[in-house]
Amino acid sequence: QVNLVESGGGLVQPGGSLRLSCAASESIFRTDDMVWYWYRQAPGKQRELVASIAPGRSTYYADSVNGRFTIYRDNAKNTVYLQMNSLKPENASVYSCNLNQWKWGRGTQVTVSS
């Protein structure tokens, strides 16, 4: 069974950076032809799509993060990353990865506070 394991969340000051990772647990499983997504959900708010990356590496970003966040993938490691720069307090949320609208990670907390 394929599971997604996230890492990299934590506490960061405004203006700081974090890199989130999400890896598929089974090494024999290939994600090359799948779309990766990062979502976030803050308390009391709806889940929103933050970024996605297609097999051909075309990307999508929500307007609120465009220019500050970068999504990229390493197919050899079955892993997707979300580099988050210039973080703002409003970026604090639980970030979850999703593979092909099929598998979800459990989420990782990002807190932005001084």
C-alpha positions as CSV (number, residue, x, y, z in Angstrom):
1,Q,0.0,0.0,0.0
2,V,1.3,3.4,-1.0
3,N,1.4,6.0,1.7
4,L,2.6,9.6,1.5
5,V,4.9,10.8,4.2
6,E,5.4,14.6,4.7
7,S,8.1,16.4,6.5
8,G,9.6,19.9,6.9
9,G,6.9,21.8,8.7
10,G,7.5,23.8,11.8
11,L,7.7,27.2,13.3
12,V,9.3,30.1,11.3
13,Q,9.4,33.8,11.7
14,P,7.7,36.1,9.2
15,G,9.9,36.5,6.1
16,G,11.6,33.1,6.7
17,S,11.6,30.0,4.6
18,L,10.6,26.4,4.9
19,R,10.8,23.4,2.6
20,L,8.2,20.8,2.7
21,S,8.7,17.3,1.4
22,C,6.3,14.5,0.6
23,A,7.5,11.1,-0.4
24,A,5.6,8.0,-1.6
25,S,6.5,5.2,0.7
26,E,6.9,2.4,-1.8
27,S,10.1,2.6,-3.7
28,I,8.8,0.3,-6.4
29,F,5.9,2.6,-7.1
30,R,6.4,5.1,-9.8
31,T,5.0,8.6,-9.8
32,D,6.5,9.8,-13.0
33,D,3.2,10.1,-14.8
34,M,1.2,11.5,-11.9
35,V,0.3,15.0,-10.8
36,W,1.4,16.1,-7.4
37,Y,-0.5,18.7,-5.4
38,W,0.0,20.7,-2.2
39,Y,-3.1,21.9,-0.3
40,R,-3.4,23.8,2.9
41,Q,-6.2,24.2,5.4
42,A,-6.2,26.7,8.2
43,P,-8.6,26.4,11.2
44,G,-12.1,27.5,10.2
45,K,-11.3,27.8,6.6
46,Q,-11.8,25.6,3.5
47,R,-9.0,23.6,2.1
48,E,-7.3,25.4,-0.7
49,L,-5.0,24.3,-3.5
50,V,-1.6,25.9,-3.1
51,A,0.4,24.4,-6.0
52,S,0.6,21.5,-8.4
53,I,3.1,20.0,-10.7
54,A,2.3,17.8,-13.7
55,P,4.4,15.0,-15.1
56,G,5.9,17.4,-17.7
57,R,6.8,19.7,-14.8
58,S,4.3,22.4,-15.7
59,T,3.2,24.1,-12.5
60,Y,0.3,25.9,-11.0
61,Y,0.3,28.3,-8.1
62,A,-2.4,30.1,-6.2
63,D,-2.2,33.8,-6.7
64,S,-1.4,34.3,-3.0
65,V,1.8,32.3,-3.2
66,N,3.0,32.9,-6.7
67,G,6.5,34.2,-6.8
68,R,7.2,33.1,-3.2
69,F,6.6,29.3,-3.3
70,T,8.1,26.8,-5.7
71,I,6.9,23.3,-6.3
72,Y,9.3,20.7,-7.8
73,R,9.5,17.0,-8.0
74,D,12.2,14.2,-8.0
75,N,10.7,11.3,-9.8
76,A,13.6,9.1,-8.9
77,K,12.8,9.6,-5.2
78,N,9.0,9.6,-5.8
79,T,9.0,12.9,-3.9
80,V,7.5,16.4,-4.3
81,Y,8.8,19.5,-2.6
82,L,7.3,22.9,-1.7
83,Q,9.9,25.6,-1.1
84,M,8.2,28.4,0.7
85,N,10.0,31.7,0.9
86,S,9.0,35.1,2.4
87,L,6.5,33.4,4.6
88,K,3.7,35.5,6.1
89,P,1.5,34.9,9.2
90,E,-1.4,34.2,6.9
91,N,0.5,31.3,5.4
92,A,0.2,29.4,8.6
93,S,-1.8,26.2,8.0
94,V,-1.7,22.5,7.8
95,Y,-0.1,21.6,4.5
96,S,-1.0,18.3,2.9
97,C,0.3,16.7,-0.2
98,N,-1.8,14.8,-2.7
99,L,-0.9,12.4,-5.4
100,N,-3.0,12.3,-8.5
101,Q,-6.2,13.1,-6.5
102,W,-5.8,9.6,-5.2
103,K,-3.5,9.6,-2.1
104,W,-3.3,12.1,0.7
105,G,-0.5,12.7,3.2
106,R,-1.4,13.3,6.8
107,G,-0.4,16.9,6.8
108,T,2.3,18.9,8.3
109,Q,1.8,22.1,10.4
110,V,3.4,25.3,9.3
111,T,3.4,28.1,11.9
112,V,4.6,31.6,11.0
113,S,5.0,33.8,14.0
114,S,7.6,36.0,15.6
